[in-house]
Amino acid sequence: MELHSEAIKMKSRKSVIGSRYATSTRFTSRNSNQGQARAAWLLGSPALILIFVFMLLPFIMSIGFSFTNKMLVQNINNPLRWTGFYNYQKLFQQKETLTAFLNTFKYALMVVPSILILATLLAISVNNRIKGIAVFRLIYFSPQVVSTIVVAIIWWFIFSPSSDGLLNSILESLGLGSRTWLKDPKLALTCISVMSIWQDIGMQMIIILGGLQFIPQELYEAATVDGCTRFQKMIHITLPLLKNTLNFVLITMTIASLKLFTQVYVLTEGGPQNKTLSIVYLMYLTGFTRSQVGYSSAMAVVFFILVLCISMIQNKLNTED
Amino acid sequence: MRNTSSNRLPLIMYILYSAIALIFIAPLLYISVSSLKPDLQIVSDMSSIKGFLPYGDLSLSNYLSVIQKMDFFKYFRNSAISTILTVIFGTLINAMLGYSLGMLEFKGKKLILSLMIAMMIIPTEAVIINRMLIAFHLKMLDTMTVLVVPALAYPMYVFLFYSHFKGMPKELMQAAVIDGASYEMIFTRIMFPLSQPVIATVAIMTFIRRWGELLWPTLVTRTDRFRTLPQAMRSLFTNSYVYWGEIFAYGVMVTIPTVIIFLLFQKPFIQSIAMTGIKG
């Protein structure tokens, strides 16, 4: 930490003295550039130092530990040593890891398209000036405000496996019989997806609504004059002009869904039969509960590369069009 | 023909809107109403519309027994202090870095920007064990500091501030420079006060995230002294029987502060979220 702030001081001093970097851009504003660099490092350093110490450093440690047998509490008989690519080999051989990756992809495939479609429909339907529409928007957004722990309480009650759960008592009163929901290996991941969709849809709706309101109204008026139907306007005006916004939602939602953790942590702890075990939950389980920091770190590195690739591919597809 | 359909439309729309609204608000309404009922009634009302109706033996007894069962006010205080400190200082330092990246020219800016974007991809949970090891070596465990400091800087918020400040008129800054203001002063006197919508967004998001945070406090508190409200939920569970009334009452008490904060600042917050997809 000290080293880092020292480096920042060095850098700012360098620019105060008047290095060639500062003068090269614009000769006339030399003093101004020096002032800017000093102010930038001064104002930026608190956040930079904290990000370095509590985010970048842990990540660098992950890369380092992933090649060792690092334990949370190191066993005396098994001292810290380099193990090369052993953790990575283990990662690709263990069935558990494969399950976690598959579950996470399944979850993303259920959640991301649903949210994208439903939030777009919802945004289009609330994109008008009917009296009181702001209240409806606020209500659709409200699950976002509730802490995940309370959302978990709500859905845990809805999906309660015994007869005292909400869904079960409704099903039973309709004579349809009960299910065990979160305890049912076939249903558990779907239940978690439903909960995530319910919680996240409002936020994405607002973002898409922002994009919708950015589309010039004249385009619709011109289309009406040309005799276009509602559906045609949607296909030829709304969707193409909404592309950037939808792409933003797609990328952020994909990354967010690959990071699935809290829902699993509070609702199922990975069960039943590992059917809700997600990548990040397995990382936590391995590193903390099982104390295998080295192995968990290897997962973190693979996961990071994976997410990086996915977002790069999505970005590329977007710019190619 | 045209007239009648457009007259009828709003009513149909309102019914549709309300039906959708029910999906989002019904569970929250349900637990709020049920938290006032005794457990036997909660179970018997469950399968019908009665669950939404405040009737019967309503009382605050569930709330009282939650407060008695756990040291509610201590956990509430820990949560409140750590969250408020995180909101104030986190918003400020993220804005400071966002301003530097968005408005000022300096060497290394591009590198820091791409670092921020890369950091946004790393899930906090993936590095949280190493973060705990660092906190342990800095001798921070079991303090208020450990609940606040490691979570202050957050790349996504830096990025929100960055794209906000990048869109601010440069002329404003140049005018202030000509008037003799330093770049630090331009931030504190002009740019920060002009950023209320983003400040509201980051502040609310920080508040919600910190208030409900469960994993980090669990990892870094060893004794009961600095435990927070979400951690206290476990004390409501017994192996034999689920007291829904108490759990709902706890849920309502945890939710009230976030709802108040949200309602106070919702307008700039919603506006600024609506802008993220356009810039992004």
Interface residues (C-beta under 8 A of the other chain):
Chain A: K11 S15 Y21 A22 T25 S32 N33 G35 Q36 A37 R38 A39 A40 W41 L42 L43 G44 P46 A47 L48 L50 I51 V53 F54 M55 L56 L57 P58 F59 M61 S62 F65 L72 L122 S125 V126 I130 G132 I133 F136 R137 L138 I139 Y140 F141 S142 P143 Q144 V145 V146 S147 T148 I149 V150 I153 I154 W155 F157 I158 S160 D164 L166 S169 I170 E172 S173 W198 G202 M203 I206 I207 I208 L209 G210 G211 Q213 F214 N244 T245 F248 V249 T252 I255 K259 F261 T262 Y265 V266 V280 M283 Y284 G287 F288 V293 S296 S297 M299 A300 F303 F304 V307 L308 S311
Chain B: P10 M13 Y14 L16 Y17 S18 I20 A21 I23 F24 I25 P27 L28 Y30 I31 V43 M46 S47 S48 G51 I93 N94 M96 L97 Y99 S100 L101 L104 E105 F106 K107 G108 K109 I112 L115 M116 A118 M119 I121 I122 P123 T124 E125 A126 V127 I128 I129 N130 R131 L133 I134 V149 P150 A151 L152 A153 P155 V158 V177 S182 Y183 E184 F187 I208 W211 G212 L214 L215 L219 P230 M233 V242 W244 I247 F248 Y250 G251 V254 T255 T258 V259 F262 Q266 I270 I273 A274 M275 T276 G277 I278 G280
